[in-house]
Amino acid sequence: REMNWFNKYLKGFRRGEFTILTGHTGSGKTTFQNQYSLEFAKKGIPTLFCSFELKNEVVLTNMIRQFSGESFDSSPDRFEYWAEQFQSLPMYFQKLFGSTTMDKVIQIIDYTVEVHGVTHVVLDNLQFMLGTQGKGFEKFDLQDELVSRLRSLATDKNIHVTLVIHPRKSIEHEDLSIASIFGTA
């Protein structure tokens, strides 16, 4: 049932494609990407989840809550049970945090595709991944190069890559556009 919405509006999981997910702070990007990664993994789609913004412990705790449908506030002992159930999913996590070079990210993706058969990759998020790499306009060149390389990787490896990009600061109720994530140049 959950996937019906995804399939209707986003045309489902399609290999060889590259998706950019964006939204205002607090709009639910992380919750959404966690849930759709879980749904894909439950359907047997091996997923690599790379969070450069949140530590794996936080991501995993939130995913296990979403996976179980429980909050664990009144029964923390249930967390252990659901953590064991979660381990059966074809879900993989990288160990890097914060600023990471493009080459290292591509290397991790290549490895998990070859060794674990990963077909879905989530990268959260562009700004934390690139961190302090590049100054001024060089930063935009790095972003462009990364997007280009990820798009090519999705096609060449026949995988689906989802990249989270935080938009420029804007008015909260204003619709986002391509200029919100890549500027107006």
Number of C-alpha atoms within 10 A of each C-alpha: 5 9 14 11 11 13 11 9 8 12 11 13 17 14 15 18 18 22 15 14 19 20 18 19 11 8 11 12 18 19 15 12 20 20 17 16 22 23 16 20 20 16 11 12 19 23 27 26 22 26 25 23 19 16 14 18 9 11 19 16 13 17 21 23 16 15 18 17 10 15 14 13 9 8 9 11 10 14 18 12 11 16 17 11 13 19 11 10 18 19 22 17 17 15 11 17 15 17 16 16 15 17 11 11 18 14 12 17 25 16 13 19 20 11 9 15 16 22 24 28 25 22 22 23 23 20 19 20 22 19 16 12 14 13 10 7 9 11 16 14 13 17 18 13 13 19 16 12 15 23 19 15 20 21 16 10 16 16 24 23 26 22 20 21 21 19 20 14 10 11 9 11 7 8 10 16 12 10 11 17 16 14 11 8 4
